[in-house]
Amino acid sequence: MTALARTSLAAHSRPIVMFGAAGMPRAEIAELQTHPQFQAACRGAASSMVDLYQGNRLLNTVVNDRGRLVIGYLALYLHFGTHDGDPRSGLTLSRLKTICVEQNICSAGRAEALIAVMRLFGYIEPAPDAADRRVRRLVPTEKLIVSYRERWERVMPALGRIRPQGDAAVAAIPRIEFVSALVRQFTEHFLAGIRIMDHSPELTLFTDRNAGLMVVFSVLLDSCDDGFTPTRPVMVSISALSRRFGVSRVHVRKMLRDAAAEGFIARPNGDDGPIVVQPRLTQATHAFFATVFLFNAHCISAALEEIGPQPIHS
């Protein structure tokens, strides 16, 4: 079987173990931030995310980067849920558009435009063996799955500093059944209403803008001697941030001005002076990473339990 062999999600009979109605436990999120390696884990995750980010002006005009990440997960989720011979299953444009609208990710038109761009860049293609020609089923290419594997391989070691699930995930990433199970865990929590940003809502000022978090992480990384708590002011280049993340200089400049107006950063000498990161931004970012780490650990544990140990071949 190829790496993109269909793995029916229905074949896994174990239900998703959800967090409660209130979302992820706030006490555990707070406790995780006291771990002696927490700030090193944040720094590692932030650095990996910045390195992985690829700004693309065409994609940015369609939907923001958070939306693209979610839609990629949805595409994989629908694909792995394909049942051979069942035209009501699998990844189709109409199913993806419906979920995007129901989950308030983006409009149906934007979802369709993004799928067109993903096809253009080779992440999705028409299914070659569709049994029912009336159903225009799509499939993710190896390129899309590799992009998520690479993301996990870069980010999960940061989780491994504070939770064993990080190292376990890295070891399991080559297994396509683990990819399928982890995508299922992530996506069904999302469809049930679990949102990372509910635990750090202040950061929506940045997450709702293209490359917003990447700019924040870059500023934080440059302002820290070690760990992930700023120790000094930092000079930033609007042009350099614009080039690095594929957004306009106007976009970056306005975001930094809004961040200053909201008390996330201070610029004592004006727009051309150094940035002083304020405690509000540090605290919100720490809460964000603690939530991400806890959520990932939970989903990884459930995915590993679902697929069982690696088979031993004689």
N, C-alpha and C positions, 0 to 999 in steps of 0.2 A: 504493500500500500504506500502511496506517496504521502509526503508531509501534509498535503491538503486533502487527504482522504476524509470523507465526511464522517463525522463522529456524532451520532444522534444523541442529542441531549436527553431525549425521552428514555434512552436506554439506561440512564442513571436514575434509579428509583428513589434515591435519598433526597428528601426535600431540602430546600435552602433553609439554613438556620439563620433567621433574621435577628437583627437587633430589635429591641423593643420599640413601641410606638414613639417614644421620646428620642429615638435615635441612639447614637453611641453613648455609652455611659460617661458623663462628664467627670466623674471622680477618677476613672481610669485614664482619661485624657490628661487630667492634672497630675496624676501620679507619674505618668510616663515622662513628664517634663522634669522630674527630679532625678531621673536615671543619670548616673555619672557620665555616660557616653551619649546622652541625648543631643547635646549641642554638636558633638562631632558627627552624629548621625544626620542632623539637620544640614550641616555644612556639606557633607558628602552627597546628600540627596539634592540639595540646591545646586551644587556644582555640576552634578550629572545632568540635571534637567536643563541647565543653561547650555551645557555642551551639546545636548541632544537637540535643542530647539533649532528648527530650520525655518526662518521666516520666509514666507512666499507671498508676494504682493497679490498674485492672482487669487490664491486661497483666502487671503485676508479680506478681499472684497466680497467673498461669498458668506463666510461665517467665521466667528472668532475662533482662536486656537482651542479653547476649552470645548466648544461645540464640535470641532473637528475630531477631537480625541474621543468624545462620547459617541459620535456617529460611527467612527471606526469600530468601537466596541459593539455597537448595535449591528453593524454589518456582519461582524464575525459571529455574534450571538445567533442571528437569524440563519447564517450559513451552517453553523454547527448543529442547528436544530432541524436540518433537512431530513425528511423521511423519504426514502426512495419510493417512488410511485405515488406519493401524496402531493398533489399540486397545491395544496393549501399551506405547505411548509416551505422553508427555505428563504433565501434572500431575494426579494423583488423590490423594485423601486416603489411600488404602491404601499407595501408593508412598511418600508423604512420611512416613507413620508408620513404615514399614519402615526407611527410611534413618535416621530419628531414633533408633530403637531400636538399629540396628546400629552407629551411630556414637556411641552413648552421649550423645546430646544431651539427650534427655528421654524420658519414657515415652510409649507410644502414646496414652494418655489425655490427657496434657498437650499432645501435638502436635495431637490432634483439637480440644481446647479452644482452642488458639491459632488454628487455622484458622477456627474458628467466630467468634472475636473479629475476625480479619482480614477475614472476610466482613462482619461487622457494621459495621466501620469503612470498608468500601469498598475494601480492598486486593486482594481476590480475589472472583471471582464464578463462577457456573457457566458452562461453555462453551456458547455459543448454538447451535453447529452440530455437536454431537457426532454422528458418523456411526453409532456403535454405542450405542444407548440403555442397554445393559447396563453401559457404562462411564461413570461419573459424573465426567467430566473437568472440571477447573477451569481458570481462566485468571487470571493477574494483571491487574489493571486498570492504566490509565495512571497512576493515583495511586501505585501501588507502584513502578513504574519511575521516575517522577519523583522519588520519595523517595531512591532510590539515586543517580540523576544529581545531585541537589542535594548529597548527601553527598560524592560524588566532586569536584564543582565547588568545594566548600569546603575539602576536605582535600588534594587533589592539588597545589595551588599550594605547599603546604609542602614536598612532595617535590621540586617544581621548584627549590627553593633549593639542593639538593645533587645532584640527578640530572635529566637532561634528560627522562626519561620522564614526569615530573610535568606539564610544560607540554604535552607531546605528548598526554597523556591528556585534559587539559582541552579541547584542540582537537578531539579525536575523540569526546568524550562525546555530542554530538548525533547521531552515527551509531548507529542501532539495531544494526547488525552489530557495532560495537565493544562495545556493552553486552552483547550475546550472547556474544562471544568472551571478554570480560573475566570475565563471570560463570562461563563454562566454565573458564577458567584458575584462578580462585579456588577453585571448587567441587571440581574434580577433584584439585587439590593437597590440599584438605581430606579428600576421600574416600580419598586415598592415605596419609593419616596425618600430613600436615604440620600442625603446630600452632605458632602464634606463641608461645604461652605456654611451650612447651618451652625457650625461650631466656631466659625471665624468669619462672621458676616461682614466685619469691617473691611475685609480684603476684597469685597465685591467691587470696590472702587477700581481695583486693578484687574480682577479676573474677568470682568465684563469688557475689557479692552484688549485688543490684540497685543501680545507680548507684555502685558501688564505685569504679570508675576515675574517674568524673566528680567525686566528692568529692576524690579524690587530686589530680586535675589542678587543681581549683579551689584547693586549698591550695597547691600548687606555684606556680601562676600568681600568687597573691597574695603569696607569699613571695620572689619574684624581682624585682629591680629591672629586669633585662633578661635575655635568654637563658632558660635553664631550669635554673639551679643556684641554690638558695635562698641568700639573703644576709641574711635577717632573720626573726625570729619573726613569726607572724601570728595575729591574733585571728579566730576563726570564730564564726558564729552557727549553732547547731544548728537553730534554727527556720527560718532563711533557707535552709540547705542542704536541709532537709526539704521546704519549699515548692517550691524550684527544681527538685528532681529527683523529686518525687512519691513520696517514701518517708517513713516515720514518723520522728519525732524519736528514738524508742527505737532504731530501726535505725541511724541515723547515730551516735548516742552510743556504742552498743556497738561499731560498727566502729572508731571512733577509739580506744576503750579497747583493743581487740584490737591495733590498729596500734601503740599505745604499748607494750603487753606484748611485742610481737614486735620492738621496737627500730626501727620505721620512723619513728616520731615520738617526741618527748619533750614532756612537759607539766610543767615544774618546779613550777608553782603549782596543779596539780590540773586537774580537768575544766573549770573555768571560766577557766583561764589561757590564755596564748598557746601556740600549737603551734610547736615547733622541729623542722623537718624534718631527719631524720638521713641521713647518707651512704648508708645501706643503701637507703632509698627512692629517693634521687636516682639511684644507680647502676642499680637495677632498672628505673626508668622510662626512663632513657637506653637501656638494653639493649632494652627493649620497643619504643621508637620506632625504633631502628636496625633491628631485625628487621622491623618493619612496613614501613619504607621500602624495605629490600632486597627483601622479598617482593613488594611492589607494583610496584617497578621491573621485576623479573623477569617478572611476569604481564602488565604493560602491554606490554613489548617483544614477548612472545610473541603477545599479542592483536593488536597492530598488524601484526606479520609475517603473521599468519593472514588478516587481512581485506584487506591490501594498501592502496595509496593511494586517496584519495578520487577517485571517477570524475569526469571533467570532462564536463559537459553542454554541448552546443553550443546 
